[in-house]
Amino acid sequence: MIRVLVVDDHAMIREGLALILDSRPDIEVIGQLATGDELLTITDQPDVVLLDLYLPGLDGLETLRRLRQRPGACPKVLMLTTVGRPREIQQALAAGAAGFVLKDATGDELVAAVRAAHQGVTAMSPTAAAAIAVPPTEPLTPRELDVLELLGRGLSNRDIAAQLRLAERTVKAHVGSVLGKLGVTSRTQAALLAPGYLP
């Protein structure tokens, strides 16, 4: 069971998100809060926190930073907002967010993001990923797009090689080419951007 805490200053949004998540057999919403200050005082540790970026008082980004500075295990934090501004998405990810979900996401996208975050996979709704995607310096080849899709799912080079029936060294070369074309330096960054480049 994935234990989720919803933090949003709008009651209707909190209740709607909780209703969607509670309808799934593997997810339990253990609480709803209106501010970041409240989140920092809880003792019942959830697995995943849905945290609104724009909160009164302590905003979502600063709440996330303080949450991650505390001793002990930190829950996975999915940032939630109506507008996906590239700079804010990048700041949240740099601060340790497990992903970013826009409030126009479908119920299925929200549930998929919560499940992915719980499994340790960075979760980005397609619209959020598109907001930070920039055109690659060169077009990605069909095989590079295949590799990027599997990177986005969190697969290792060995697993990608097995899935695509390629040698692991070939996959390594494709990964290097994808990183170069996207202008990023890590697999995680490429995985974050993947939804913005895939059909």
C-alpha positions in Angstrom: 0.0 0.0 0.0 1.4 3.4 -1.0 0.6 5.9 1.8 0.1 9.4 0.3 -0.3 12.9 2.0 -1.8 15.7 -0.1 -0.7 19.3 0.6 -2.6 22.1 -1.2 -4.2 25.3 0.1 -7.4 24.8 -1.9 -9.8 22.4 -0.1 -11.6 21.4 -3.3 -8.4 20.4 -5.0 -7.1 18.5 -2.0 -10.4 16.6 -1.8 -10.5 15.9 -5.5 -6.9 14.5 -5.5 -7.6 12.4 -2.5 -10.7 11.0 -4.0 -8.9 10.0 -7.2 -6.0 8.4 -5.3 -8.1 6.6 -2.7 -10.1 4.9 -5.5 -7.1 2.8 -6.3 -6.6 -0.4 -4.4 -2.8 0.1 -3.9 -3.0 3.8 -2.6 -4.2 5.2 0.7 -4.4 8.9 1.4 -3.4 9.3 5.0 -4.0 13.0 5.3 -4.7 16.4 3.7 -2.9 19.6 4.7 -3.2 23.2 3.6 0.3 24.6 4.3 4.0 23.7 4.2 4.3 24.5 7.8 1.8 21.8 8.7 3.7 19.3 6.6 6.9 20.0 8.5 5.2 19.2 11.9 3.8 15.8 11.0 5.2 12.6 12.6 3.3 10.0 10.6 5.6 9.5 7.7 3.9 9.0 4.3 5.6 7.2 1.3 4.7 10.0 -1.1 3.8 13.6 -0.6 1.8 15.6 -3.3 3.0 19.1 -2.6 1.6 22.2 -4.2 4.3 24.6 -5.4 2.4 27.7 -4.6 1.4 27.7 -0.9 0.7 30.6 1.4 3.5 31.3 3.8 6.2 28.7 3.3 6.0 27.9 -0.4 6.3 24.4 -1.8 9.9 24.7 -2.9 11.2 25.9 0.4 9.0 23.3 2.2 10.7 20.6 0.0 14.2 22.0 0.8 13.5 21.9 4.6 11.9 18.5 4.4 15.0 17.1 2.8 17.3 18.7 5.3 15.7 16.9 8.3 17.4 13.8 9.6 16.0 10.4 8.7 14.3 9.1 5.6 12.4 11.7 3.5 9.2 10.7 1.7 9.2 11.0 -2.1 7.8 14.4 -3.0 5.8 15.1 -6.1 5.4 18.8 -6.9 2.0 19.9 -8.0 1.0 23.1 -9.8 -1.3 24.7 -12.3 1.4 26.2 -14.4 4.6 24.5 -15.3 7.3 27.2 -15.6 10.6 25.7 -16.8 12.7 27.5 -14.1 10.5 26.4 -11.3 10.3 22.8 -12.5 14.1 22.7 -12.7 14.5 24.3 -9.3 12.2 21.7 -7.7 14.0 18.8 -9.4 17.3 20.2 -8.3 16.0 20.5 -4.7 15.2 16.7 -4.7 11.6 16.5 -6.0 10.7 13.0 -7.2 8.7 14.5 -10.0 6.4 17.2 -11.2 2.7 16.9 -12.0 0.5 19.6 -13.4 -3.0 20.0 -12.2 -4.4 19.5 -15.7 -3.0 15.9 -15.6 -5.6 13.1 -15.9 -6.4 10.9 -12.9 -4.5 8.1 -14.6 -1.4 10.3 -15.1 -1.6 11.4 -11.4 -1.8 7.8 -10.2 1.0 6.7 -12.5 3.2 9.5 -11.2 2.5 8.5 -7.6 3.3 4.9 -8.3 6.5 5.8 -10.2 7.7 8.1 -7.4 7.1 5.4 -4.9 9.2 3.0 -7.0 12.1 5.5 -7.2 11.5 6.5 -10.8 11.3 10.2 -11.6 7.8 11.1 -12.5 6.9 13.9 -14.9 3.5 14.5 -16.5 3.9 15.0 -20.2 3.0 18.7 -20.1 5.6 19.3 -17.4 8.2 17.5 -19.4 7.4 19.4 -22.5 7.8 22.7 -20.6 11.5 22.0 -19.9 12.3 20.2 -23.2 14.4 22.1 -25.7 15.0 21.1 -29.3 18.0 18.7 -29.5 21.1 20.0 -31.2 20.5 17.2 -33.8 17.4 15.1 -34.3 17.4 11.8 -32.4 17.4 8.7 -34.5 14.6 6.1 -34.2 17.0 3.9 -32.2 18.0 6.8 -29.9 14.3 7.5 -29.3 13.9 3.8 -28.3 16.8 4.2 -25.8 15.5 7.4 -24.5 12.1 5.9 -23.8 13.7 3.1 -21.8 15.9 5.5 -19.9 12.7 7.3 -19.0 11.4 4.1 -17.4 14.6 3.9 -15.3 16.2 0.9 -17.1 19.9 0.2 -16.8 22.1 -0.2 -19.9 22.0 -4.0 -19.4 18.2 -4.0 -19.3 18.0 -1.7 -22.3 20.3 -4.0 -24.2 18.2 -7.0 -23.4 15.0 -5.3 -24.3 16.3 -3.9 -27.7 18.5 -7.0 -28.4 21.6 -4.9 -28.7 25.1 -5.3 -27.2 25.6 -3.4 -24.0 28.4 -1.4 -25.5 26.1 -0.3 -28.3 23.5 0.9 -25.8 26.3 2.8 -23.9 27.2 4.6 -27.2 23.5 5.4 -27.9 23.1 6.7 -24.3 26.1 9.0 -24.8 24.8 10.2 -28.1 21.3 11.0 -26.6 22.9 12.9 -23.7 25.0 14.9 -26.1 22.1 15.8 -28.4 19.8 16.7 -25.5 22.5 18.9 -23.9 22.4 17.1 -20.5 25.1 15.3 -18.5 23.3 12.5 -16.7 20.8 9.6 -17.4 18.5 11.1 -14.7 18.3 14.4 -16.6 17.6 12.6 -19.9 14.9 10.5 -18.2 13.2 13.6 -16.9 13.1 15.1 -20.4 12.0 11.8 -22.1 8.2 12.5 -22.1 8.8 15.8 -23.9 10.5 14.1 -26.8 8.5 10.9 -27.2 5.3 10.7 -29.2 
